Amino acid sequence: MKVLQVIHSFPPYFSSGSELYTYNITRELSKSMNVYIFHRIPKGERKEYEILLDRIKGLNIFKVNYNWLEYFVLNDFSEKNNKIDEIFRSILDKIKPDVVHFQHLIQLSISMINEAKKRNIPIVFTLHDYWLICPQIQLFYLEHKICRCYSREGCRGCIYWNMNYKSNMMKFVRKLKRVIPGLKYPVNGRYRLLRQILDYIIQSFMDKPTYQKIISRRNENISKVFSSVDLFISPSVFLKKKITGSKLFSNKIIHSKYGISLPLSYKKNKKTNKNINIGFRGQLIFHKGVHVLIRAFKRIKDPNVVLKIYGGVPNYGDFHGDYSYEELLKNLADGSNVRFLGPYFYDNINKILDDIDLLVVPSIWYENCPITILESFANRTPVIASNIGGIPELVKHRVNGLLFKPGDSVDLYNKINYVCENPEVIGEFSNNISGVKTIEENAEELKKIYKNLIEGKF
């Protein structure tokens, strides 16, 4: 069987949740079938739309260099790119896959689905976030707060942001980078006043019918193209309900958690002293809520308790993440027992998990199925996490961890302090951890899905 996996990025270029999951599942699938990868790379020094071929650990990889040089936000609301489609057509005709599994299409082209459909190739699409119903991807309004009215009035402000500030700033910074090497893309806090001014000006010139037309066009394009997908996979029940609640593809979605490649460890079954290492793993971006964690942790006065933050500001190629947010976090943590340990390689995850007694996931957005939680559970490391999105499907309060009110640093402090004063619960929570799906089990599930699709049984 030949399977083509499509993802917007892939290690080592970018290693967030969906990229790492795709890397691990494709490596496992490649043990019993021919697996091909198609993904975008951001290499400014290379020719735009250049195709590069690679082979890494048994995976045949097609990489297209795309730096948004033709970035038009109005079109990107529906993510259609004719040149990407043309490249994808040639790859389909070259390898003739039995199944195409789309992991994500942001920064690529939704019409790639049409190209597979024209060739009667079965199509699977894994839902890693809310991109189908939210142009901002995370149902997070202007990077500041949860959006509760997607595809209606709430989209107006995000359209202002995407249509004007974001696209114009990208073009402006791209030109400046030719003059000032190393310039970072300013999407950070020190530019928020500028955003507010621009938003106010834009609102004065954009009437209601205009943004409603944009929203309607995006929804129509998404609905039309994605109706060709044979099966959607949602790693969380919460995400599945959000998508079906939007009346999109409700009869085509199944729930299946991510599989984890780490072996299940049984060594964390006791905690007899008060030397507690608390850990955070992930990108230093606002919606991950690291500022909430640091504010909570600063209330802890026990010198034997340490907060270790593993991760850094994401790098998107020509455009970088929010360095002022990292600066804010370090200023918040000043004088406390917080250690910033920087980015890490995926191969070091076991070592990191062995070094911490408790993981904290302080997200303030609707998390889907955080792989960091699954990996911690595979290592029998308990978790304190926000009671939001798909997290409560994994973290059971006072069973394998604790839940706190999202964004509430006082509530988070109370939960951390409870563990500090009762360290024996770490062992109790650890012993209650169960039900972690392995990457091998996940691969077997997918192979059955692919087989059934090929045989027309779905």
N, C-alpha and C positions, 0 to 999 in steps of 0.2 A: 504494500500500500504506500502511496506517495501523498504526503500531507504538506501543504504550504501554510506556514504560520505568518501572520501579518501583524506588525506592531509598530507604533510610532517611533520607538527608540529601543535600544538593546545594549546590554553590557558589551564592552566597557564604557561606552559613550554616556550612558545614563543608567543608573541602577536603583530605581525606586521600586515600589511594590509590584506593579504590573510587569515591568521589564524583568525583574528578578524571577517572578513566577513563570513568565514565558521562557526564560533561559532554562530554568530547572525542569519544567514539564517537557520542553522540546528535547533536552538531553536524555530524559528518561524514555520518551517515545522513540528516539533515534536508535535505541537498543534493539527494536524489533520492526522498524519501518524506515523508509526514506523520508527524512524531514528536511524541508527547506524553509529558510527565514527570509522575509522581506521587511526591511525597515529603513527609516530615514536617518541620515547622519548630518550634523551641522559643521561642515568644514569650509570656512570662508575662503581659504586659499585655493580650493579646488573649483572646477567649473560647475556652474549651477546645473543640476539634473544629471551630473555624471554618475554612471553606474559602476560600482566596484564589486568584485566577486571575492569571497573569502571562504575559508573552511576552518572552523574552530571546533575542536573536540568532537569531530564527526558530523558537525552541522554544516550544511551548504547554505551560505549566506549571500543574499543580494542586498547591496546597500545603495540607496539613492541619495546623492548630496543635494540637499534643499535648504537654502538659507533665508527663505521668505523674501527674496529680492523682489518678488511680484506680489507682495503682501497687500491684499485689499480686504479690509475687515468686513465690508458688506457681503462679499462673496464667502469669506471664511466663516460666516455664521452658518453656512450650510456645507462648508468644507469641500468644495468641488475644485479639482485641479486637472485640466485636460492633459497636461504634460505627464503628470504622475499616472493618469489613466493609460496613456499610450505606453509608458514603460511597463506598467503592470500587464498590459495585454501581451507584450512580447515575452514576458516571463511565463505567463500562463501557457502560451503556445509552445514555449521551449520545454518546460518540464511536464506539462499535462498532468497536474495533480488530480488525485481521486477525491480529495476534500480540501477546501480552503477554510482555515480557522482564523478569523479576524479577532485579535486581542484588543486592538484599538486603531482608530483611523484619524484621530486628531493630527493635524499637520500633514496629513496625506490627502486622500480624496475619498469621499463617500461613494463616488461612482465606480470605485474598484469592485464594489459588490455587484454592480450591473454587469461588469466584464466577466465575472465568474458565473453569473446567472445565464448570460448569453451562451456559455459553453456547457450548460446543464451540470455544472459542478456543485455538489452539495456544499452548503455554507453554514458554518457555526460561528457564533459571535459571543464572546465572553464579556459580560458587563462588569467593568472595573470601577465605574463611577457613574455620574448622572449626566454625562455628556449628551445623551439622546434627548433629554428634556431641558438641558441648561447649557447655554453657550459658555458660561463661566466654568462649567464642568462639575463643580462641587456644590451647587446650590448655595453658594456663598456670595452674598451681595457685595460687590465692589471690594472684595477681600477683607471685609470687616465684620459681617454678621450673617447669620443664617437667613436664607431667603425662604419665606413660607408661601410665596404666591407666584411660583415660576410660571412662565408663559402668559402672564397677565400684566398688571400694572408694574409689578416688581422688576420686570425685564427692562423697563425704560431707562433707569439709571445705568444698568450694565451696558446697554446699547450706547449711551453717551460715552461711557468709558472706552468701550472697544472701538467705536467708530472714530473717535477723535483723539483723545489723549494717547491711548495705547499705540495706535497705528502711526500717528504723526511722530511720537517720541521714538518709535523704532526707526523710522526713516531718518530722523534727525541724528540719533546716536550712531547709526550706521555711517553717516557722512562724517561725523566728528571722529570716529574711530580711525579714519584714514589719516587724520591729522594728529590725533592724540592716541598712540598705541596703548592698549591696556585699559581703555575707558570702560567702565561698567555700565550696564543698562540700568537706568535709575527708576526702579519700580518700588522704591523704598519710602519709609516714613517721612523723610525730610522733604519729599515732593508732594505730600498730601494736600498742603495748602494750595499748590498749583493745580492739583486735580480738582479741588473744590471750586476754584475760580473758573477753570475751564468748563466744568460741568454746569455751572450757573450760566455761563455765556451760551453754551450749546443748547440748554433748555429753552433759551429765549428764541432760538431759531428752528427748533424742531417741534413740529406739531404732533398731536396724538395720532392722526391717521398714518403718519410716516413710520413711527416705530411699530404700530400695530401691523402695518404691511410687512415690515421686516420680520416680526415674530411669526406671522402667519406663513410667510414664505419659507422660513426655516422649518417650521413644523410640517408643512406640506412636503418639502423635499425629504426630510428625515422619514416621514411616514411612507412616502412612495418608494424610496430606495430600500429602506430596511424591511419592507414587506417581503422582499425577496430572500431574506435570511430564513433558513429552514429551522434553526433552533438557536435560542438564546440561553446562555448559562449565567445564572446569578449566584455569586458566592454567599450572599446573605438573603434572608427572607425579607429584611427591611428594604433592600434595594429592589427586590422583585416587586414588592407592593408599591413602591414609588413609581416604577415604570408602568405597571399594570393600572395603577390609579390614574395615570395620564391617558389611559385607554389606547395605549400602543402595544400591539403584539402580545396581548394578554394570554392568548392560547398557545404561544410558542416558547414560553419561558419555563425552565426547570431550575430548581435550587440545587447547587452542589458546591460545598466548601472547597477552598484551595487545599491542595496537597502540599506537604512540607517535606523537604529533602533531608532535614536533620534527624539523626537517630534519637529515639526516646531515651532519656537518661533517668536513672533511678537513684542517683546519689543525693539529691536534695530532699531529704526527708526529716531533717532536724534543724533547729536553730536554738542553741543553748546559751549564746552570749548576746550582748547588746551592741556588738560591732556590726552595723547594718549598712550594706551598700545598696543604695537605691539607684536605679538606672533609667535613662531615657535613650531610645534609639530612634533616629529618624532625621528628616530634614529640618533645618532651622527656618521654618516658614510660619507665618502668623497663625494659620488655621490649625496647626498642630498643637497650639496652646502651650508652648514651652514657657511663656511668660506667666501663665497661671500656675504652672508647677513651681517655678522659682519663687514666686510670691508666697506660695504655700510653704515651701521648704524653709524659707528664711525665718519662719516662726519656730522651727525646730531648734532647740538650744543645746541638744545633746551633742557633744563633740565626737562621739563615737559613730554618729550617723553621717554618711557621706552621700551626696548626689553626684552621680557620674553621667555626663551628657555626651553621648556618642553620636556624632553627625555634624554636618556643616551646611553652609549655604549652597543650594543647588546651582549647578552650572549648566545652562542650556545652549552652550556653544557661544555664539556671538553675544548673547544676552545672559546676564547673570542675575542671581537672586537678590534678596533683600539684605544687603550688608548692614544697613542701619538697624535692622531687626536683631541681628547678631550682636551688634554694639549695644542695643538696648538691653538684651539679655545679660550681657556681661556686666553692664552697669547695675542692673537689678541684683545680680548675684554678688556684687562687691562686698567683701567682708564676711561672707558666709562660706560654709563648707561645700561649695559647688565646684566641680572640676569639669572644665570643657576639654574633652579628649579628642575632638576633631573628627573628620571623616574616617571611615574604616573600610576595609575590604571585606567582601562577603565571606571569604574563606576564614575570616577571624571571628565569625559570629559565635561559634561554640565557646571560644575563649572569653568573649565578652559576657556571654550568658553565665559562664562559670564564675565570673567575677562579681556578679550582682545577685542579691538575694530577692529583690523585688523590682519588677518593671512597672513604670507609670506611663500610661497613655492618656495625656490630658487634652485630647483633641476637642475642638469647639465646632467642628463640622460633622455632617452626617457620615461618619466612617462606614465603609462597606463591610469588609471582613479583614481587619488589619492583620497582615502577615506577621508583623512583629509580635502580636499576641500568640498566634499559632506557634511561632518558633520558640517563644518563651515557654509555652505549655509543653512543647516537645522536649524541652530541657527541664521540665518540672519546676519552672520559675513562676511563682504566683504574680498576679497583675492587679494593680489599682488603675481603674480607667473611668473615663467619662461615661455616664449613662446616656448614650446617644447613638443613633443610627443602628448599625448591626453589631455593635460592641456587646450589648446585653445578651446576644445569642451565644456569645463565647464566655464572657466573664459572668459567673453566677455569684451574686452578692453573698458573702460570708461562706461560700463553698470553696471556690478555687481562687478567690480574690475579693476585691471590694469595688463598689461603684460609687461615684460621687456626682453631684450636680454639675453639668458642663459649665465651664467658665467661672466656677465658684471656688476661689482659692482658699476660703475659710473652711468649706466642706472638705476640700482635698487635704488641707492641713489636719483636720480632725481624723481623717482616715489614715494618713501617714503616722500621725502621733499615736493612734490606737495600736498600730503594728509595732512602733518603737517601744511602747510600754508593755506590749504583750508579744515579744518576739517568737514565742512558741507557736503562734498562729501561722507563721510562715511555713513551718513543717506540716501543720494541719492542712493548710490550703494546698500545699504541694502534693500531699497524699491523695487529695480529692481530684487532682487533674486527670482527665481521661478523654478519650474520644478524639485524639489528634489523627487526622487522616495523613497517611504517608504519600509521598510523591508517586510511589509505585502503585498504590491503590488508585490514585487520581488518574494515572496513565491508563490503567486497565479500564476505568470508567469511560475515558475518552475513546479508547479503541473500540469499545462496544457501541458508543454513540456514532462514531465514524462508520462502522460496519452497518449499523441499522439505517443510517442515512443513505449510504450507497445502495442498499437493498430496498430503499423506499419504504421502510417500516415506521418512519415518524410521520 
